[in-house]
């Protein structure tokens, strides 16, 4: 069998060639606990972010400098513990769909978790920042097959369309990976399927806080408090199979509580940011 060709960002990560830089700080006083970040599809120059639990149901559009270009609330949508975000191609060319993952459950007592889905709005890169509500939000209800789990990592596979959740353990160690099939109907309740495990070391530093996949599906990133791991992926196989292969470690920026990771739209850059006020937007880029 021929070897799987390496995604450019995986290759650069393994060869220690990623170029690190900073684009922030993110100074908007409303962004105090950024827990998810993802590049736009309709807006490839925008980073979509959101706060952790305690905020309302809304997302923020950041430009390349970390400045807020818009604040978009999800109409008639609750926010228990939003932990990650994904943006994928929409039904028409050039359109995007935002998925906001309300999957946090520190107490492990939620009978179900939710992922909210809405069309990605157009964002202006100049002029006043827009504050508005997004209508047409769809709710996907998800249940685990083996009891409640805390989770902070959501991935939408651009190849097969699977919705993938990676569980979180504050003590580290092996964590489960779950999936739901593509094209879930709005308002549906779906039983997740356990599809694998990721072997991680012990301790809080190995607690999974975010994940992402490149828009072509060829590289997968996993964020923990203590590491940024990049996996190569064969697009003929399901996304979670990438976790069975060895990962390379990307540069770990100095972040007090790093809970967000996302690939740039072209897949040649990783962005990370910590919770807290005035946090720096850190970038690792293929030269």
ROBAMI-799172 format. One record per residue (C-alpha): residue number from 1; residue in one letter; x, y, z. Coordinates in steps of 0.1 Angstrom, whole numbers. Layout:
residues N
(NUM, 'A', (X, Y, Z));
...
***
This chain:
residues 287
(1, 'X', (0, 0, 0));
(2, 'X', (14, 34, -9));
(3, 'X', (21, 58, 20));
(4, 'X', (-4, 85, 27));
(5, 'X', (8, 119, 13));
(6, 'X', (15, 143, 41));
(7, 'X', (-6, 174, 45));
(8, 'X', (17, 205, 43));
(9, 'X', (10, 216, 78));
(10, 'X', (16, 181, 92));
(11, 'X', (49, 180, 72));
(12, 'X', (60, 214, 85));
(13, 'X', (50, 205, 120));
(14, 'X', (70, 173, 120));
(15, 'X', (101, 191, 106));
(16, 'X', (98, 219, 132));
(17, 'X', (94, 244, 104));
(18, 'X', (63, 262, 115));
(19, 'X', (68, 300, 118));
(20, 'X', (52, 314, 150));
(21, 'X', (38, 349, 153));
(22, 'X', (11, 369, 171));
(23, 'X', (-18, 388, 157));
(24, 'X', (-36, 401, 188));
(25, 'X', (-42, 411, 214));
(26, 'X', (-80, 405, 214));
(27, 'X', (-91, 435, 234));
(28, 'X', (-129, 434, 232));
(29, 'X', (-141, 434, 268));
(30, 'X', (-169, 409, 260));
(31, 'X', (-143, 382, 250));
(32, 'X', (-132, 370, 284));
(33, 'X', (-133, 332, 280));
(34, 'X', (-126, 323, 244));
(35, 'X', (-132, 285, 242));
(36, 'X', (-135, 279, 204));
(37, 'X', (-120, 293, 172));
(38, 'X', (-126, 285, 135));
(39, 'X', (-119, 301, 102));
(40, 'X', (-149, 312, 81));
(41, 'X', (-159, 296, 48));
(42, 'X', (-180, 324, 34));
(43, 'X', (-155, 347, 52));
(44, 'X', (-121, 331, 48));
(45, 'X', (-103, 362, 64));
(46, 'X', (-125, 359, 95));
(47, 'X', (-119, 339, 127));
(48, 'X', (-151, 329, 144));
(49, 'X', (-149, 327, 182));
(50, 'X', (-172, 323, 212));
(51, 'X', (-170, 324, 250));
(52, 'X', (-172, 295, 274));
(53, 'X', (-201, 290, 299));
(54, 'X', (-216, 322, 314));
(55, 'X', (-221, 341, 281));
(56, 'X', (-252, 342, 260));
(57, 'X', (-256, 323, 227));
(58, 'X', (-235, 343, 204));
(59, 'X', (-204, 342, 182));
(60, 'X', (-178, 370, 174));
(61, 'X', (-162, 376, 140));
(62, 'X', (-125, 386, 144));
(63, 'X', (-103, 400, 116));
(64, 'X', (-66, 390, 111));
(65, 'X', (-55, 415, 138));
(66, 'X', (-80, 401, 164));
(67, 'X', (-104, 431, 161));
(68, 'X', (-141, 423, 164));
(69, 'X', (-159, 429, 131));
(70, 'X', (-193, 416, 143));
(71, 'X', (-212, 401, 171));
(72, 'X', (-240, 376, 161));
(73, 'X', (-264, 362, 186));
(74, 'X', (-282, 329, 179));
(75, 'X', (-319, 338, 180));
(76, 'X', (-340, 320, 206));
(77, 'X', (-311, 297, 215));
(78, 'X', (-298, 288, 251));
(79, 'X', (-262, 285, 261));
(80, 'X', (-254, 261, 288));
(81, 'X', (-217, 254, 282));
(82, 'X', (-205, 263, 247));
(83, 'X', (-171, 247, 242));
(84, 'X', (-161, 246, 205));
(85, 'X', (-171, 258, 170));
(86, 'X', (-168, 245, 135));
(87, 'X', (-176, 261, 101));
(88, 'X', (-180, 240, 70));
(89, 'X', (-191, 246, 34));
(90, 'X', (-228, 252, 30));
(91, 'X', (-252, 239, 4));
(92, 'X', (-243, 265, -22));
(93, 'X', (-209, 274, -35));
(94, 'X', (-191, 300, -13));
(95, 'X', (-216, 296, 15));
(96, 'X', (-208, 284, 50));
(97, 'X', (-225, 268, 80));
(98, 'X', (-216, 275, 116));
(99, 'X', (-219, 247, 142));
(100, 'X', (-217, 258, 179));
(101, 'X', (-211, 230, 203));
(102, 'X', (-229, 232, 237));
(103, 'X', (-212, 200, 249));
(104, 'X', (-195, 210, 281));
(105, 'X', (-206, 190, 312));
(106, 'X', (-181, 193, 341));
(107, 'X', (-206, 176, 364));
(108, 'X', (-214, 149, 339));
(109, 'X', (-251, 151, 345));
(110, 'X', (-266, 162, 312));
(111, 'X', (-290, 137, 297));
(112, 'X', (-282, 152, 263));
(113, 'X', (-260, 178, 247));
(114, 'X', (-267, 201, 218));
(115, 'X', (-250, 214, 187));
(116, 'X', (-265, 245, 171));
(117, 'X', (-264, 250, 133));
(118, 'X', (-269, 283, 114));
(119, 'X', (-259, 298, 80));
(120, 'X', (-227, 318, 82));
(121, 'X', (-234, 355, 77));
(122, 'X', (-214, 378, 55));
(123, 'X', (-189, 399, 75));
(124, 'X', (-176, 433, 64));
(125, 'X', (-139, 439, 70));
(126, 'X', (-143, 477, 72));
(127, 'X', (-168, 501, 87));
(128, 'X', (-186, 498, 121));
(129, 'X', (-188, 463, 136));
(130, 'X', (-222, 448, 132));
(131, 'X', (-243, 436, 162));
(132, 'X', (-272, 415, 151));
(133, 'X', (-292, 383, 156));
(134, 'X', (-291, 352, 134));
(135, 'X', (-324, 337, 125));
(136, 'X', (-330, 301, 114));
(137, 'X', (-309, 284, 141));
(138, 'X', (-313, 246, 140));
(139, 'X', (-308, 224, 170));
(140, 'X', (-292, 189, 170));
(141, 'X', (-298, 169, 202));
(142, 'X', (-271, 143, 210));
(143, 'X', (-269, 115, 235));
(144, 'X', (-240, 93, 245));
(145, 'X', (-243, 55, 245));
(146, 'X', (-225, 51, 278));
(147, 'X', (-236, 79, 301));
(148, 'X', (-228, 116, 303));
(149, 'X', (-194, 130, 293));
(150, 'X', (-177, 163, 295));
(151, 'X', (-163, 174, 261));
(152, 'X', (-147, 205, 246));
(153, 'X', (-137, 193, 211));
(154, 'X', (-160, 192, 181));
(155, 'X', (-150, 184, 145));
(156, 'X', (-171, 184, 114));
(157, 'X', (-154, 162, 88));
(158, 'X', (-154, 179, 54));
(159, 'X', (-149, 146, 36));
(160, 'X', (-177, 124, 49));
(161, 'X', (-197, 149, 69));
(162, 'X', (-194, 131, 102));
(163, 'X', (-199, 151, 134));
(164, 'X', (-171, 140, 158));
(165, 'X', (-168, 148, 195));
(166, 'X', (-137, 140, 216));
(167, 'X', (-144, 136, 253));
(168, 'X', (-124, 154, 280));
(169, 'X', (-108, 140, 311));
(170, 'X', (-93, 163, 337));
(171, 'X', (-69, 135, 347));
(172, 'X', (-57, 128, 312));
(173, 'X', (-52, 93, 299));
(174, 'X', (-72, 76, 271));
(175, 'X', (-104, 95, 260));
(176, 'X', (-133, 83, 239));
(177, 'X', (-142, 96, 204));
(178, 'X', (-178, 97, 194));
(179, 'X', (-195, 104, 161));
(180, 'X', (-229, 112, 146));
(181, 'X', (-237, 107, 109));
(182, 'X', (-238, 135, 83));
(183, 'X', (-269, 156, 74));
(184, 'X', (-287, 154, 107));
(185, 'X', (-322, 168, 106));
(186, 'X', (-330, 199, 125));
(187, 'X', (-346, 191, 159));
(188, 'X', (-335, 155, 157));
(189, 'X', (-322, 135, 186));
(190, 'X', (-292, 112, 177));
(191, 'X', (-275, 86, 198));
(192, 'X', (-237, 91, 193));
(193, 'X', (-216, 60, 185));
(194, 'X', (-183, 54, 202));
(195, 'X', (-158, 49, 174));
(196, 'X', (-124, 49, 191));
(197, 'X', (-101, 62, 218));
(198, 'X', (-71, 85, 218));
(199, 'X', (-42, 75, 240));
(200, 'X', (-29, 105, 260));
(201, 'X', (-6, 108, 289));
(202, 'X', (-18, 113, 325));
(203, 'X', (-25, 146, 342));
(204, 'X', (-43, 178, 335));
(205, 'X', (-19, 188, 308));
(206, 'X', (-34, 161, 286));
(207, 'X', (-70, 171, 290));
(208, 'X', (-85, 177, 255));
(209, 'X', (-98, 213, 251));
(210, 'X', (-103, 217, 213));
(211, 'X', (-99, 201, 179));
(212, 'X', (-101, 210, 142));
(213, 'X', (-96, 196, 107));
(214, 'X', (-83, 213, 76));
(215, 'X', (-109, 222, 50));
(216, 'X', (-96, 194, 27));
(217, 'X', (-97, 169, 56));
(218, 'X', (-60, 160, 53));
(219, 'X', (-48, 172, 87));
(220, 'X', (-64, 171, 122));
(221, 'X', (-53, 191, 152));
(222, 'X', (-59, 183, 188));
(223, 'X', (-54, 208, 216));
(224, 'X', (-48, 200, 252));
(225, 'X', (-38, 223, 280));
(226, 'X', (-2, 212, 275));
(227, 'X', (2, 204, 238));
(228, 'X', (-8, 211, 203));
(229, 'X', (-8, 179, 183));
(230, 'X', (-12, 176, 145));
(231, 'X', (-22, 143, 128));
(232, 'X', (-19, 133, 92));
(233, 'X', (-51, 118, 77));
(234, 'X', (-60, 97, 47));
(235, 'X', (-91, 111, 32));
(236, 'X', (-102, 77, 21));
(237, 'X', (-106, 67, 58));
(238, 'X', (-129, 81, 85));
(239, 'X', (-115, 111, 104));
(240, 'X', (-110, 93, 137));
(241, 'X', (-86, 68, 122));
(242, 'X', (-60, 96, 121));
(243, 'X', (-58, 94, 159));
(244, 'X', (-44, 59, 157));
(245, 'X', (-13, 72, 140));
(246, 'X', (15, 92, 155));
(247, 'X', (11, 129, 159));
(248, 'X', (37, 157, 157));
(249, 'X', (38, 185, 182));
(250, 'X', (33, 220, 170));
(251, 'X', (48, 250, 189));
(252, 'X', (30, 255, 222));
(253, 'X', (24, 292, 228));
(254, 'X', (24, 307, 263));
(255, 'X', (-13, 306, 271));
(256, 'X', (-26, 304, 307));
(257, 'X', (-57, 283, 298));
(258, 'X', (-56, 274, 261));
(259, 'X', (-90, 261, 250));
(260, 'X', (-92, 270, 213));
(261, 'X', (-75, 258, 181));
(262, 'X', (-84, 263, 145));
(263, 'X', (-69, 260, 110));
(264, 'X', (-68, 289, 86));
(265, 'X', (-91, 284, 56));
(266, 'X', (-63, 272, 34));
(267, 'X', (-50, 247, 60));
(268, 'X', (-15, 263, 62));
(269, 'X', (-18, 280, 96));
(270, 'X', (-30, 271, 131));
(271, 'X', (-45, 297, 154));
(272, 'X', (-47, 293, 192));
(273, 'X', (-59, 316, 220));
(274, 'X', (-64, 314, 257));
(275, 'X', (-93, 322, 280));
(276, 'X', (-89, 355, 298));
(277, 'X', (-90, 392, 289));
(278, 'X', (-67, 408, 263));
(279, 'X', (-54, 375, 251));
(280, 'X', (-30, 372, 222));
(281, 'X', (-41, 354, 191));
(282, 'X', (-11, 331, 184));
(283, 'X', (-4, 317, 149));
(284, 'X', (18, 289, 136));
(285, 'X', (22, 290, 98));
(286, 'X', (37, 269, 71));
(287, 'X', (66, 289, 56));
***
